[in-house]
Every structure is written in C-alpha cells, then in structure tokens.
Amino acid sequence: MRQEHKLTSKKRIIILSILGIIPFYFELIFYLFSSEIYNNSILKIRGATIFYGVLIISFLSGMHWERIISQKKIKFYILPMIPIILLWTSFLFSTNYNFYTLIIIGLLWCLYMDVIFFKKISHWFVKMRIIITIFALAPLFTIFFLH
C-alpha cells in the first residue's frame, strides 16, 4: 500500500518561505558570475532585487494589516503601511543605493512587527521569520556594498 506524504500547514509555510528567499539571490548571482548578463539592458537583472523586495514587503505588510484589523487595534492601522508608502513613493525620487537601504529597513520593520508587535505568534513562526529575514538580507547587504 502506498503511503501518501501530507505536508502540514507549518511545513508548507516553511517551504514557501524558503522558496521566497531564492529571488533575492538572482541579482547577486548574475553580478558575481556574469557581469555581461547583469549589465545587459535587455534582461533588466539590475534592480530586480529591489522590485522583488518591495513586493515581499507589501505582502508582509498586508498580512500585518489583516492581523491588526482582526484584533481591532484601530490606533495601529498605519503601522504596517509605513514601509509600503515609503517604498512605493520612493520609486519617484530614489537611487538604487537608497532602495537597497529602504528594502533592508522595510524587511527589518516587518520582522519587528512579527517579533515585537504581534506577541501571540507561534514560537516556530518567529524563529523562522528571523532566519528567513537574515537570509533575505544577506544578498541585499552584499549587493549594496559591491556597487
């Protein structure tokens, strides 16, 4: 009899979170191993990490906003929106160097919201978020200092 392997929701969250880190490394990999592809204007690899970071921060902030709404913490509605507003409006005014800094700050803000602000989150989730954030920040710091 064939046994089916069922993924628990915890395992699914961990797997999807790990997979979500991979795009943060694309730009760094192209920068380190193929400067021709990295600098090629057709592929638009340069800055892809910034755009992906903004999408991830928007997703995480949306999760935080939903938690705040469901907990009816009305005076805190603006907190999850701070990084989103900052990041999306900075597309009009910022350079790539500023963007890497803003993405790093945005990811740290989202981690702060998970670890400090929402105290009723499972220990395994907090631990996973800390590890995932560290692995997401590593290529951002590297790209920032290599430019």
Secondary structure as UniProt FT lines:
FT   HELIX           9..33
FT   HELIX           35..39
FT   TURN            41..44
FT   TURN            46..47
FT   HELIX           48..70
FT   TURN            71..72
FT   HELIX           74..76
FT   TURN            77..80
FT   HELIX           81..90
FT   TURN            91..93
FT   HELIX           96..112
FT   HELIX           113..117
FT   TURN            119..120
FT   HELIX           123..146
//
